[in-house]
């Protein structure tokens, strides 16, 4: 009887210890699961920080996010990243069926994320951004309105809405077409406002004018809420988008001012090209060619396209030809560089830098006599040209 009584007395203590043990095990399992989910998400973020948009890398990103979501299915941020990954996947899948499947999968993950964070205005705005750029214009507008209702004073939400309006218009018009600006300028001369040019141009039954006006309103709000914060990234995004907005309206000088504030040299060059100021266009492009290797590679297709267009319009533009030759030199294509440089000195025989470039190519080709002729030409044009004097002296010593 004593033993039974003792066990009965110990029962509450046993229940407490058991409860603590069960809760501890549950917390440990939860922590372990969350740790693993976080680990997969961090690994995904490390890959995401790499700008290489390789298909295999992208598929690995999706794999890691799926693993994270499988362990922690209520993680709204991971769900949203997974949705975005399927949006990105649409850029390299080939068939319309695959694109459609990726888009619907993306929407499923976006909507799951919104279920777990229904009051997150940023998520609603990002969802609106993606569906709005994939044809669901009216739905996107409603979701942007909801995002603003949820987070009225958030500059990110307003700026995303503004950028979406600008990007949507950019996707429907050739905003870099000089002929468009000429037509708009003629329209202005008749006393019409620039933005009225778009009154009869529509996107899903909404006039482009309305999108442009909305973009300006939302940028004004975003800037007012961000006024006290010195955020370099926000400022770059802001000025690039406002530059695009001004260029769409063909206010080119305003566009240049914004692109300059954003440090966007290639868009500044495009603006000067639209204005017909080819010399200034070449000046900007020359800076890109002589700048960092990263920017040179990043803007190479656009740089070459602008130079080729200038040369087509003005075959005697030796400065554009010189830049073209420098590009070929940087790409280790001396034969093509030689052709451009020879054309330059035919147009402008006194172009010292081109003679020096020719000399270097001849020297690397083992054509020392031709190289020395070019050095001598440079010195005849500038007797104090130190580099040419040094290289000529070296060439003479090697020829002995």
N, C-alpha and C positions, 0 to 999 in steps of 0.2 A: 504493500500500500504506500509505503514511504517513497519507493522508487517511482511509482506512477504519479504521485503527487509532485515529485521533483520535476518530472518531465512536463507535467502540465504547467507548472510555474515557469519553466524555461521556454514555453511555446511562444509568448510574445517576443522574447529576445531573439528566438530563432527566426520568427517572421520578419523582424526588423533587419537582421543580418542578411537574410535571403533577399529581401527587397533591395537592400543596398547593393548586394552582389549582382542582382538582375539589372538594376539601373546602371551599375558600373559597366557591365558587359555590353548593355545596349549603347551606352555613351561611347565605349571603346570602339564598337563596330561602326557607329555613326561617324566618329572622328576618323577612323581608318578609311571609310568609304569617301568622306569628304576630302581627306588628304590625297587619296588616289585620284579623285576627280580633279582636284586642284593641280596635281602634278601633270596630268594629261593636258589640262588647259594651259599651264605655264609652258609646257613643251610646244604646244600649238603656237603660243604667242612668240616664242623664240624663232620659230620658223617664219611666222608672219612678219617679223621685223626684217627679214631678208626680202628684198624687193624682187627677187627672181620669181617671175610668174611662170614657173615650169609646171607642166601638167602633173608630173609625178609628185612634185612637192605639194601641189594643191590637193591631190588625192590623199596625201598623208595628213594634211591639215584636217580634211573632212574625217578621216579615220580617228584622229586624236580627239576631235570634238565629239564624235559619236561615242567614244569610250568614256569621255567625261560626262556626257549627258546620260549614258546608260547607268552610271554609278550615282549621279546626282541629277535626276530628271526634272527637278524644280529650279535648276539654275538658269534664271532668265537670261543672263548675259551670255552664257555658253550657247543656249538655244538660239539667241539672236545671231551670234557669230556663225553658227551652223547654217542658219537661213541665208546669211550673206555669202557664205562659201558656195552654196548652191546657185546663188545669183551669179557669182563670179564664174562658176562652172559653165554657165550658158555661153561664155565668150569663146570657148574652145570645142564644145560639142558640135557636131556637124549637122545632124538632121533636125528638122523642126520638131519632130516627135521627142527627141532627147531634150531639146531646149524647153519644150512645153512641160516635160516631166520634171526637169530641174527647177523650173519656175514654180510649179505647184508644190514640190517638196519644200522649196524655200518658204513659200507662204505658210505651209503647215507649221514649220518650226517658228516662224515669226509669230503666228497666232498663239502657239503654245507659250511662247515667252510672254506675250501680252496677258495671258490668263494668269500667270504667276506675278506679273507686275502691272496690273490694270490701271494704276494711277501714274505710271511713269511716262510723262509727256515726251521725253526724249525717244523712248522706244516707239511711241505712236508716230512721231515725226520721221524716224528712220524707216518705219514700215511704209509710211506714205511716200517717202522718197523713192523706195525701190519699186513699189507697185505703180507709182506715177510715171516712172521712166520706162515702164514696160506696158504702157497702153491704158492703164486704168486711171485716167486723168481725173474724172469727176470724183471717184472714190478717194483718190489721194488728197484732193482739196478738202473733203470732209474730215479725213483723218488729221490733216494739218490743223484744221480748226479745233479739233478735239485736243490735239497736243497743246495748242496755245491756251485753250480753256484750262487745262490741267496745270500748265506752267507758264503763266502769262508773262512773268518777268525773266524768263530764261533766254539769254541771247542766242544760245545754241539752237533752240527751236525756231526762233524767228529767222536766224541766218540760214538754217537748212531750208526753210520754206522759200526764202529769197533765192537761194542758189538753185533750188529745184526749178523755180519759174524760169530763171535765166538759162539753165541747162536744157530745159524742155524746148525753149524757143530755139536755142542753138542747134538742137537735133533736127529741127524742121526747116531751117533756112541756112543758106551759105553766108554766114555772117562775116566771112573774110573776103567776099567778092567785091572788088573795087567798083564794078558796074552797079551794084546795089547802092553804094554810097553816092555815085554820080546821079542815079535816079532820085534818091532821097534829097540830094542838094537841089535838084531841079524843082522838086516838090516844095522845098523850103522857099525858093525864090518866088513861088506863087503865094507866099504868105501863110503856108500851112505849117503846123507844128510837126517836128520830125516824127513823133510817136504816132501821129495820125496816118502815117504811111501804112501802118499795120492794121488799120481799122477793118479792112475787108479781107484780112488773112486770118484764118481760124485754125485752132487745134481742138478737135472734138467739140465743135460748136461754140468755143470760147475764143474771142478775138485775141490775137497776139498782143494788141495794145493793152488789154486787161491784165495779161500775165506780166508785162513789163511794168505797168503801174503798181501791181501787187509786189513785184520784186523790190521796187524802190521803197514802198511803204514798209515792208518787212526788214529791209536793210536799215532804214532809219530807226526802227524800233530796236533792232539788235545792237546797233551802235550806241543808242541812248542808254541801254542797260549795261553795256560793256565799257562805258566811258571812263570809269574810274580804274579799269584794269589794263595794265600794260602787258598784253599777251601777244607775243611775236607771231605765233602760229595763227591766231585769230586774225591778226592784222594782214598777214599774207593772203589768207583765204578771202578776207573782206575785199582787199584791193584788187585781187585777181577777178573776183566775181563782179565788182563794180566796174572794172575795166572792160569786161565782156559786155556788161549792160550798156555802157557808154558806146562801145563799138557797134553793138546791135543798132543803137540809135544814130550811129555815124557821127557822134560827137568825138572825133578822133583825138583832138588835143586833150580832152578830159580823160579819154581812155589811156593815152600815153602817160598822163600824170599818175593814174592809178597803177598801171603796170610798173612804172618806175618805182613807186612806193612799195610794190610787192617784189621788186628785183627781178621781174620777168622780162629778160632781155629779148627772148625770141618773139614775144608778143609786141614788144616795142618795135622791133625790126619789121614785123608784119604791118603794123600801123603806118610806119613811114613808107612801106611799099604801097599800101593802099592810097596814101597821099600822093604817090608818084615821086617821092623824094628818094631816088635810088642811091644817091651818094651817102645819105644818112643811114639808109638800110644797110649798105655795105659796111659802114663804120661799126654798126652794132654787131653785125655778123663776124667781122674781123676780130672783135673783142671775144666773141664766143669761141672762135677757132683758136685764138691764142690763150684762152682761159684754161680752166681745169679739164683734165681728161674726162671726168665724169660728165660735165656739161657738154663737152664736145661730142661725146658718144650719144648722149641723151637727145641732143637737138640736131644730130647730123642729117637725118632725112629732111627735116624742115629747112635747115640751112642750105642744103644743096638745092632743094626745090626753089627757094627764093632766088638763089644765085642764078640758076638755070633760067628762071623766068625773066630776070633782069637782062641776062645775056641775049635771050630771044628778042626782047623788046629793043635792046640797044647793043648791037654786036660789037661796038667800039668801046664799051664800058670796060676799060682795062683794069679798073680797080676790082670789079666783080671777077674778071678772069684771073687776076692775081690771087684772090681769095680761093677760087676754085683750084688753082694749082697748089696752094698751100694745103688744102684738104687732101689732095692726092698724095702729097708728100708725107703727111701725117699717117696716111693709110698705107704707106710703103708701096706706092704705085708710081715710081719715078717716070716711067714712059709717058703716062697721061699728064703728070705734072709738067713735064718738059714741053708738051704740046701747048698747054695753057701759057706757060712762061714765055715761050717763043712768040706767041701771039701778042702778049703784053708788050714786049720790046719792039715789035713791029709798029704797034699803035703809038707807044710812048718810048722812044729809044733812050730817054734819060731817066727811066725808072730804076733807080739804083738798087732797091731791094730785090727786084726781079733778076737783075744781072748777077747779084750775089747768090741768089737761089740757083740760077743756071750754073754758076761756077761750082757750087757744091755738088750738084747732080753730076756734072762732067767729071769732077774729081772722084766721086764714088764709083763712076763707071770706068775709071782708068784713063779717061781722056784728058790728060794733064795739059796738053797744048791749048785745048778749047777752054779749060778752066782758067789758065793764065790769061787768056785773051779777055775773059769776063772780069777777072780781077783788075786788069789794066784799064778796062772800060770804067769800072767803078772808081778807080783812083783818078782817072781823067775827069770824071764828073765831080769828084770830091777828093782832092789831094790829101786831105787829113783823115780819110776813112780808115780808122785804126784796124778794124777787123780785116778789111781787104788787104791792107799793107802787110799785116802779120801773115795772112794766108798766102799771099803772093811770095813773101820771103821764104816761107816754109816750102812752097812748091818749087821755087828756084833751087833751094838746097837739095831737095830730093831728086831734082833732075840732073844734078852734077854727078 
